[in-house]
């Protein structure tokens, strides 16, 4: 157990211990996705950990799933995230912003602009999602065009740059638990017949393109890809 509280090197940083806080969605952001002072206080209170992974943070309007989750793609987002990262750094902590696109796991009532969700294919997940008016059936998403796939990759890249500009020490790309990147892996969500469907090489294409774009933008030492939920692939 002594090693648990010893420092460790992670990419460009030396963490003061080997304890990390996992991402946990809290739905405490402003309606425009900007972090609140309460979020700065919350993360600063946990800065004694070696590393904090923030709650899932969308890279675009259409990437939002749950209600009042934060974004990291506008100037307002950057300025408000600066308060969070500054508060954590003032307490000696390190913080990675987790970037997550919800894909089909969304409801228009929760999304800025009431947008219909996009996904690999127009297949509904057959479950309910919490909204301000209570649980509602998740609607069928719209199948992404190739242009929209390219835009999504660009959105992840832009979000990673915004995270660093906001003072984050790095980013984590969410690639699990039924959200967009994992949806491309899953046959129950991806019925495409183009370069992003069918073989595992094709279904992995979006994940590889997103990681490559983010690494090109901010460097490999500031990037982490969260685990894939392989149990959903069968």
C-alpha positions as CSV (number, residue, x, y, z in Angstrom):
1,X,0.0,0.0,0.0
2,X,3.0,2.3,0.4
3,X,3.3,2.7,-3.3
4,X,-0.3,3.9,-3.5
5,X,0.7,7.2,-2.0
6,X,4.0,7.6,-3.8
7,X,4.5,9.8,-6.9
8,X,4.3,8.4,-10.4
9,X,5.1,9.8,-13.8
10,X,2.3,10.1,-16.3
11,X,3.2,11.5,-19.7
12,X,4.4,15.1,-19.2
13,X,3.5,15.2,-15.5
14,X,4.5,13.8,-12.1
15,X,1.5,12.9,-10.1
16,X,1.7,13.3,-6.3
17,X,0.1,9.9,-5.7
18,X,-1.4,7.0,-7.7
19,X,-5.1,7.7,-6.8
20,X,-7.3,8.9,-9.6
21,X,-10.9,10.1,-9.6
22,X,-13.1,8.4,-12.3
23,X,-15.5,10.5,-14.4
24,X,-19.0,10.9,-13.0
25,X,-21.7,12.8,-14.8
26,X,-23.3,15.3,-12.4
27,X,-25.6,17.5,-14.6
28,X,-24.5,20.7,-12.8
29,X,-23.5,22.8,-15.7
30,X,-25.3,25.9,-17.0
31,X,-27.9,25.4,-19.8
32,X,-25.3,26.5,-22.4
33,X,-22.8,23.9,-21.1
34,X,-20.6,26.3,-19.2
35,X,-19.2,25.0,-15.9
36,X,-20.5,26.7,-12.8
37,X,-18.7,27.9,-9.7
38,X,-20.1,24.9,-7.9
39,X,-18.1,22.7,-10.3
40,X,-14.9,24.5,-9.5
41,X,-15.5,24.0,-5.8
42,X,-16.4,20.3,-6.3
43,X,-13.2,19.5,-8.2
44,X,-10.9,21.6,-6.0
45,X,-12.2,19.6,-3.0
46,X,-10.9,16.5,-4.6
47,X,-7.5,17.8,-5.8
48,X,-5.6,15.8,-3.2
49,X,-5.9,12.9,-5.6
50,X,-3.1,12.3,-8.0
51,X,-5.3,12.9,-11.1
52,X,-8.9,13.9,-11.7
53,X,-10.9,12.8,-14.7
54,X,-13.8,15.2,-15.1
55,X,-17.4,14.3,-15.9
56,X,-18.2,13.5,-19.5
57,X,-18.0,16.7,-21.5
58,X,-19.5,17.1,-25.0
59,X,-17.4,18.3,-28.0
60,X,-20.5,19.8,-29.8
61,X,-24.2,20.6,-29.4
62,X,-25.2,17.4,-31.1
63,X,-22.8,15.4,-28.8
64,X,-24.9,16.1,-25.7
65,X,-26.9,13.4,-24.1
66,X,-27.8,14.0,-20.5
67,X,-29.3,17.2,-19.2
68,X,-27.1,20.1,-18.1
69,X,-23.8,18.4,-18.9
70,X,-20.8,20.6,-19.7
71,X,-19.3,21.3,-23.1
72,X,-15.8,22.2,-24.2
73,X,-16.1,23.9,-27.6
74,X,-17.0,27.5,-27.2
75,X,-15.2,30.6,-25.8
76,X,-17.7,30.6,-22.8
77,X,-16.9,27.0,-22.1
78,X,-13.1,27.7,-22.1
79,X,-13.4,30.7,-19.8
80,X,-15.6,28.9,-17.3
81,X,-13.4,25.7,-17.4
82,X,-10.4,28.0,-16.6
83,X,-12.0,28.6,-13.2
84,X,-12.2,24.9,-12.6
85,X,-8.7,24.1,-13.7
86,X,-7.2,27.0,-11.8
87,X,-9.0,25.9,-8.6
88,X,-7.6,22.4,-9.0
89,X,-4.1,23.6,-9.7
90,X,-4.2,25.9,-6.7
91,X,-4.7,22.8,-4.6
92,X,-1.8,21.0,-6.3
93,X,-4.0,18.7,-8.4
94,X,-4.0,17.6,-12.0
95,X,-7.1,17.4,-14.2
96,X,-8.0,15.7,-17.5
97,X,-11.3,16.7,-19.2
98,X,-13.1,13.6,-20.5
99,X,-14.5,14.2,-24.0
100,X,-17.6,12.2,-24.8
101,X,-20.1,12.3,-27.7
102,X,-23.3,10.6,-26.7
103,X,-24.4,9.5,-30.2
104,X,-27.8,7.8,-30.0
105,X,-27.8,7.8,-26.2
106,X,-29.6,11.2,-26.1
107,X,-33.0,12.9,-26.1
108,X,-33.7,16.2,-28.0
109,X,-35.2,17.7,-24.8
110,X,-31.7,17.6,-23.2
111,X,-29.8,19.0,-26.2
112,X,-29.1,22.7,-27.1
113,X,-31.3,23.4,-30.1
114,X,-33.4,20.2,-29.4
115,X,-31.4,18.3,-32.0
116,X,-32.1,14.8,-33.1
117,X,-29.3,12.5,-32.1
118,X,-26.9,11.1,-34.7
119,X,-25.4,7.6,-34.7
120,X,-23.7,5.1,-36.9
121,X,-27.1,3.8,-38.0
122,X,-30.8,4.8,-37.5
123,X,-31.3,2.2,-34.7
124,X,-32.9,3.2,-31.5
125,X,-31.5,1.8,-28.2
126,X,-34.9,0.8,-26.9
127,X,-34.6,2.4,-23.5
128,X,-35.7,5.6,-21.7
129,X,-33.6,8.6,-20.9
130,X,-34.0,11.1,-18.1
131,X,-35.2,14.6,-19.0
132,X,-36.4,17.6,-17.1
133,X,-40.0,16.2,-17.6
134,X,-39.0,12.7,-16.4
135,X,-38.1,9.5,-18.3
136,X,-38.9,9.4,-22.0
137,X,-38.3,6.9,-24.7
138,X,-35.1,7.5,-26.7
139,X,-36.1,8.4,-30.3
140,X,-34.5,6.8,-33.3
141,X,-31.3,8.6,-34.2
142,X,-30.3,9.8,-37.7
143,X,-27.6,7.9,-39.5
144,X,-24.5,9.9,-39.8
145,X,-23.3,10.9,-43.2
146,X,-19.6,10.7,-44.1
147,X,-19.5,14.5,-43.9
148,X,-20.9,14.3,-40.3
149,X,-18.4,11.7,-39.4
150,X,-15.5,13.9,-40.6
151,X,-17.1,16.8,-38.7
152,X,-17.3,14.7,-35.5
153,X,-13.6,13.9,-35.7
154,X,-12.9,17.6,-36.2
155,X,-15.1,18.3,-33.2
156,X,-13.1,16.0,-30.9
157,X,-9.9,17.7,-32.1
158,X,-11.3,21.1,-31.5
159,X,-12.6,20.1,-28.0
160,X,-9.1,18.8,-27.1
161,X,-7.5,22.1,-28.1
162,X,-10.2,24.0,-26.1
163,X,-9.5,21.8,-23.1
164,X,-5.8,22.6,-23.1
165,X,-6.6,26.3,-23.7
166,X,-8.8,26.1,-20.6
167,X,-5.9,24.9,-18.5
168,X,-6.6,21.2,-18.4
169,X,-3.6,19.0,-18.1
170,X,-4.9,16.6,-20.7
171,X,-8.0,14.8,-22.1
172,X,-9.6,11.4,-21.9
173,X,-11.5,10.2,-25.0
174,X,-14.6,8.3,-23.9
175,X,-14.7,5.1,-25.9
176,X,-17.0,2.8,-23.9
177,X,-20.4,2.2,-22.3
178,X,-22.6,2.5,-25.3
179,X,-21.8,6.1,-26.4
180,X,-20.8,7.2,-29.9
181,X,-17.3,5.7,-30.4
182,X,-18.4,2.4,-28.9
183,X,-21.6,2.5,-31.0
184,X,-19.4,2.2,-34.1
185,X,-17.9,-1.0,-32.7
186,X,-21.2,-2.6,-31.7
187,X,-23.3,-4.6,-34.3
188,X,-26.5,-3.8,-32.4
189,X,-25.9,0.0,-33.2
190,X,-23.8,-0.1,-36.4
191,X,-25.3,-1.7,-39.5
192,X,-23.3,0.4,-42.0
193,X,-22.0,-1.1,-45.2
194,X,-19.4,1.6,-46.0
195,X,-15.9,2.1,-44.6
196,X,-17.2,2.6,-41.1
197,X,-19.2,-0.7,-40.9
198,X,-18.9,-4.4,-41.3
199,X,-15.4,-5.6,-40.4
200,X,-13.8,-4.8,-37.1
201,X,-11.2,-2.8,-39.0
202,X,-14.0,-0.6,-40.4
203,X,-15.9,-0.3,-37.1
204,X,-12.7,0.8,-35.4
205,X,-12.0,3.5,-37.9
206,X,-13.8,6.3,-36.1
207,X,-12.0,5.6,-32.8
208,X,-8.6,5.5,-34.6
209,X,-9.3,8.7,-36.5
210,X,-10.5,10.6,-33.3
211,X,-7.4,9.5,-31.3
212,X,-5.1,10.4,-34.2
213,X,-6.7,13.8,-34.6
214,X,-6.5,14.6,-30.9
215,X,-2.9,13.4,-30.6
216,X,-1.9,15.5,-33.6
217,X,-3.5,18.5,-31.9
218,X,-2.3,18.3,-28.3
219,X,0.3,15.5,-28.2
220,X,0.2,11.9,-27.1
221,X,1.4,12.7,-23.6
222,X,-1.8,14.6,-22.9
223,X,-4.3,12.0,-24.3
224,X,-5.9,8.9,-22.8
225,X,-8.5,6.7,-24.4
226,X,-10.9,5.1,-22.0
227,X,-11.5,1.4,-22.2
228,X,-13.9,-0.1,-24.7
229,X,-16.9,-2.1,-23.4
230,X,-16.2,-5.3,-25.4
231,X,-19.1,-7.2,-23.8
232,X,-21.5,-5.4,-26.1
233,X,-19.8,-6.6,-29.3
234,X,-21.4,-10.0,-29.5
